[in-house]
Amino acid sequence: MVVKIPRWAFDKFPETDSTLTTRMKAVGEVMAMGRSFKEALQKALRSLETGRYGLGSDGRREEECHSDILLARLSKPNPDRIFFIKKALEMGMMVEEIGELTGIDPWFLFQIKELVDFERSFEAVTIQDMEPCHLREAKRQGYSDHQIAWLCGATEV
């Protein structure tokens, strides 16, 4: 599976509107390969060199926002939209509702939801008592050592 993500550098061009449209605003792109969409997505997000280690779970928190602000951020295409999708899923928003707001195919949203659900399995796990099969599954889903450590409340594995 290959995932290709454009790279936007709106931080270098602050006067530019960050709304994504049909106009070319990308300054590059990344492609990542994995055995699954989830693994390739996590690798691609790491490769963007934006300080992220994948789809969140990296110590960087999306700002707390009320549901009306989150709905506005979901409905407007922007470079951080995928992280707001994850936030919406963490807050309990349904895949169907996110799909209606974003126009994103539910298959992709369910893949992200599975990552969110998998992360919940780390709530009571420490690095010391993690089962090898749990670690293997995290790696299969594209989690970096940094993300796994953060989910377990430890320093990098």
Residue, then its C-alpha position, 0 to 999 in steps of 0.5 A: m500500500v502506498v500513501k501520498i500526502p502533499r506538503w504545505a508550508f503555510d508557516k513560511f507564507p503567513e499571508t496565504d490562506s490555508t484553506l485547501t482548494t483546487r489551486m496548487k499550494a503544495v511545496g512538495e509531497v511524501m510517499a510512504m509504503g506499508r503493508s496496510f493503509k494505516e502503516a503507510l499513513q503513519k509513515a507518510l505523516r512522519s515523513l512530512e517533517t512537521g514535527r509529528y511522529g504519525l497521526g498524533s500520540d506524539g506528545r503534541r496535543e491538538e488544542e482543546c476546542h468546543s464541538d462547534i469549533l471542531l465542526a468548523r475545522l472539519s468542514k474546511p479543508n486545511p493541512d491539519r484536518i486529519f488531526f481534527i478528524k482524529k480529535a473528533l473520533e476521540m470525542g465520540m463523533m460518528v464516522e458518518e457525521i464526519g463523512e458528511l462534513t468532510g466528504i471523505d470516503p467512510w473507508f478512510l475514516f474507519q481506518i483512522k477510527e481503528l487507530v483511535d480505538f487501538e490507542r485506547s488499548f494502551e490506557a493501562v499498559t506500561i512498557q514493562d508489562m506490554e505483551p510482545c503481541h501488543l507491541r507487534e500490532a502497534k508496529r504493524q499499524g505504523y506506530s513509531d517507537h516515540q508514539i508507543a512510548w508516549l502512549c505508555g507514558a515512557t521515554e522512547v523505546 
